Amino acid sequence: MAHKVKIYTTPSCSYCGMAKKFLDDNGIKYQEFDIVQDKAAREEMKNKCNSWTVPTICVDNGVVIGFNEAELRDRLGL
């Protein structure tokens, strides 16, 4: 089953890079939003996800704050 995945990142965040590598390595397609450059994405992350932490990863209707591999595996059924 394909999941709808959004990841909110900043360019200097090493955990963002690790999260994207994990998603790429597992063949998970995602939309990335750089909250430094994209003010609308920053507001969406704050308001919809109730987060100021990167990476914030939205999987379907759930949110994973930070790079938590175990929680991502669980939400993605890996």
PyMOL commands that set and color helices and strands:
alter all, ss='L'
color gray80, all
select helices_A, chain A and resi 14-25+39-48+69-76
alter helices_A, ss='H'
color red, helices_A
select strands_A, chain A and resi 5-9+31-34+56-59+62-65
alter strands_A, ss='S'
color yellow, strands_A
deselect
rebuild
show_as cartoon
